[in-house]
């Protein structure tokens, strides 16, 4: 549907052409929780975005031919990003290991080509009519335009779309993982790779921000602990990183690494485990914690200078239930203490919470 919404309507047969003629551009992305459509336009042409978004919310033509065309496009994306790319299937493999009940066990694009190829056009139409309604959307507007003007345009263009309540999603929660899970695959890739994932809080969870701070302590640039100690000094890896999944529900804390030549999986994992245990046993020094928090604050300030970034942050915060978080995030990161880091690391990195993938080169 993300692709199909750029196919055009009777009013706008081409979605991109009128935007480009008005000095604008648009794009979109889809993750496990939502699809985000965004448009940038000069102030004097801003109303066009309201008109076009409202039009494609209810007037997209989902005929068989158009669905077939976009189905082929998404299948090519699947081949390019997951089948023909080294390590391209890692996310799918790790999700399958880590999640047993929650729908996050599925990649957004599916696990195999048939999941795209076999979607009936009736299913696409049904999803569109059930989910593409104003009551299931968040509209964020950033720029030199007043709230009164935005409200006027919103009522003008979205006000006549028939109201339909989107059915409440009944999503099963993922049971607490109590035992370590391990999988081994062999692929035609240049280097052995080790992946580790640990269940963590979702966006609204108590420990979401401490988990993000931990990921930066471990791997925020080349000064992170993993790069500094295991890549530069011990030369066990050629690449290593840690990051969190920004999910609505409980997600994953990832550690990703490529092993140096001659390093065994056992030695590599033991070295990473050593760094994780340090976080569980000792308080992070104040200077190290301040460095991470300062870096986050500077990134937030620079990112907010982009209207598109700030609009996305507003929409995300509202989607998750508290729009004020869009400008309170810096203080929420500042509130994370060394004691929080140690406490969260103790639960996060317990052995029973680990899903580990040994990705061997042929």
N, C-alpha and C positions, 0 to 999 in steps of 0.2 A: 504493500500500500504506500509506503514512503516513496517508492519509485513512481507508482501510478498517479500520485498527487501532483506530479510535474508533467503529466500528459496533457493537461488542459481540459477545458469545459466548452460548452456551446458559446458562452460569453467570451472566454479567453482560450481560443483553440491552442495557443502556445503560451505556456506559463512564463517562460523566460523573456520572450521578446518584449512585451509591454513594460516589464520591470527594467530591462536594459535600456529601453528607449527613454525611461524616466530617470535614468542615472543610478539605478539600483542593482542589487544582486540578491540571490537567495540560495539556501542549501538546507540540508536536513541530516539528522542521524538518528538511528534507533538503537536502544540498548534493551536490557531485560525488563526495564520498568516503564519506559515511555518512548515516544518519538518526539523529537524536538525539531520544529520547522522555524527557520529564522530568515528575516528579510531586512536589508539595509537600504534606505532611500534618503534622498535629500529632503529636508524639512517641508519644502513647498509641495512635494509629491507624496507625503506620508499617508494621506488618506487612501491612496491606491492599494497599499498593503492590506488595509482593513477590508476593502472591497474584494480583493483577490483571495484572501484567506477565508472569508465567509463564503465566497462562491465555491471554492473547492472543498469546503467542509460538507457540502450537501449536493453538489452537482457534478461530481466526477463521473465520467462514463466508464463503467467497468464491463465493456463488451469483451467477448472471448478473445478477439484479435489483440487488443491492447494488453490484456492479462498475459497472453502467451508471449508477447514481445518482452515484457518486463520480467516474466519468469525466466526467460533465456538470459537476460542481463544479470539477474541475481545468481543464476547457475554459474555464469562466467566469473562472477565475483567469488563464489565459493571455490571454484577451481584455482583461481589466481591466489586467493588468500589462505587456502587451507590444504589443497591437494598438491599444488605445484610449488609451494614455498617451503623451504627448509624450516622445520619446527612448527609448521602452520597448524598442525592438529593438536598442539599442546593444550590449548584452552579447553577443547572438547574432551580430551582425555582426562584432564584434571577435574573438570566438573563432574564427570561420570564417577570418578573415584571419591570425591569429597561429598557430593550430594546424593542422597538416596530417596528423599521424599519431596523436597522443595523443587519447583520448576526451574530454579537456577541450574539444575543438572543438564538443562538443554542450552546450547548456544542459541542466540537469537536467530541465526541463519539456518539452524538445523544441524544434524549430525552427519547427514549424507545427502547426496544429490537428489535422491528420490523424495526426500522431505520437501524439496522445492518443486520438483517436477510433478509430483502427484497431488498438489493442492488444487482441488476443484474450484472453478470460478465462483460457484455458489458460496463456498466458504469465505472467499475474499469479499464478496458482496455483503455477506452476513456480518463479517467483522467490521466492515466500513460503516454499515448502518447502525450497528450496536454501539460503536465506540466513538465515531466522529460526530459528536454533538457538543454544544457549548457547555453543558453541565459536566462534561468529562475533560474540559480543557482549561489551561491556565494561559492568560494573555499577559505578557510583560512588554512594556513599552518604555524605552529609554531615549532621551534626546531633548531637543529644545521644543517641547510641546507640553501644554498644560493638561492637568488631570481633567478639567472640564471638557477640553477638546477631545481627549481620548474617550471619555465617557459618551460624548455626543456621537462620535464615529462608531463606537462599539454598538450602541443602541440602534443606530441607523442601519448598520450592515449585518449585525448578528441577531438583532431583535426579532426578526421575522422567521428565523429558522425554528421549525417546530420543536417544542421541548420534548425530550425523551430522557428518562432516567437510565443511566448505564447500570446494568446489573452488577451488584456487589460481587467482587471476586473472592471466592473462598480458596485461599492459598494455604496448603498444609505447611506447618512449620517443620523445620529440619530437626530431628531428634539429636540430642547431645551426643557427639562422637566420643566414644570411650576407649577405642582401640586404634592404634596406628594402622594406617592402610598404605600398602605399597604396591606399585605396579612397575613392570619392566617392558619396554618396547624397543624394537630395533628398526632403525630407519636409515635411508641413504642421506646422511647429513655430514658436514665437515668435522664436527667435534661431539664428544660425549657431553650431555647436558643433565643437570640435576635440578629438579623443580620440587619445591615444598609449598604446601598450602595449609593454613590454619583457620578454622572458623572464627569469625569475629563479629562484633555488633554491626548492625545496619546503621543508616544515617541518623536515625533517631535514638540509637542506643546510648547508654551511659558511657561506654568506653570507646566510642567511635573516634573521638579526638585523641585520646591517649594512644590508640593504635596507629593513627596517622603520624603522631610525633615519634613513635618507635620506628616506623618505617623510614623517617628522615634521619634519625640517629644512626640507623644501620646503613643507609644507602642514599643520602642526599648528596649527589655529586661524588667526586673523587675523595672528598674528605670524610665520607661516611665510614663507619667502622669496618664494614665488610670489604670495601675497596682498599682502604688504608692498610688493614692488617693482613687480609687473606689474598688480595690480588697483588698489591705493590710489594709488601714485605715478604710474605711466604710464597708468592707466585704459584698458588694452587689453582687459580682461575684466570681465564682470559677475559671474562665478563662476569659481573655479579650485580644484582640489583634486588631491591625489596620495594613493594608497593601494595596499596590496599585497593579493594574493589569498592567503588562508590555506589552501594546498593541501597534500595529502600528497605529490604529485609536483610537478615544476617548474611554477610558475604564472606570473602576470603582475604586473608593476609598472605601475599605471595612472596616467595624468595626464588629467584631465577638465576641460574649460573651456567657458565660454560667451563668445562674442566680443562686445565692445562694438560699438555701431552704427558702421559705416564702417570697421571694422578688417578687413583682408584676412586670409585663412588664412595666406598666406606671412609676413606681418608677425607674426602671432600665434605661429606655429610658430618663427620665428627668435628671438623674445623668450624663449620657453621653452627653446629650445636654448642660448641664452646662459647661462641659469641652470644648466643641466645641465653645460655646459662648465666653469663656475666650480668645480663640485664635482670635476670631473676634473682640474683644474689646480692648485687651491689647497687647503691643509688647512683644515678647518673650525675656527674659533676655539674654544678650550677653553670659553669662557663659553657659546657657542651649543650646543655638544655637551652640556655639563652641564645646560642648561635642558631639552633634549629628554629626557635620561635621568632627570632629577628628575621631570618631568611624567609619564613612563611609570611611575615607581615609585609616585607618589601614586595614579595610576589603578589600579594593581595592588592597592594596599592597600585602596582603597575598594571595588573590585569583589569582593575576597575576603571582604568583610563579608557578602555575599549567599551563602547556602548553595547556591542554585541555580547561581550563577556559578562558585563554587569546585568544585562537583561536575562541571560541564561541563568546566572546565579539567583536573581530574583524569582524567576519561574520555578527553579528547583526548590528553593526554600519554601515558596508557597505550596508547591506540590506536596512537600513533606510536612506541611502543617504549620509553619511559622516563618512568615516572610521576613521578619526582623533579623533572622539568622544571616541574611545576605550581608548585613553590615555589622553583625556582632561576632563574626567568626574569629577575628583577630583576638578579641578578649577571651573567647572560648579556648583558643590555643594557649593563650597566656596563662589561663587558669590551670593548665596541666602541670602537676608537680612531679618531682623526682620520685616521690612515694607512689603517685599514680602509675608512673611508668613501671616501677618494680612490681606493684600489685597486678597490673594488667598483664605484664610479661609472664608472671607466674601461672596465670590461667591460660593465656594465649598459646604459649609454647610448651605446654605439657605434652608428653609423648603421645598420649591417647587422642590428642586433638590434631595430630599430624597426618596429612596425606602426601605421600612421597612418590615421585615418578622418576625412575632411572631411564633416561632417554639415550640409548646406546647407538653409536654409529656402526654401520655394517663394516 
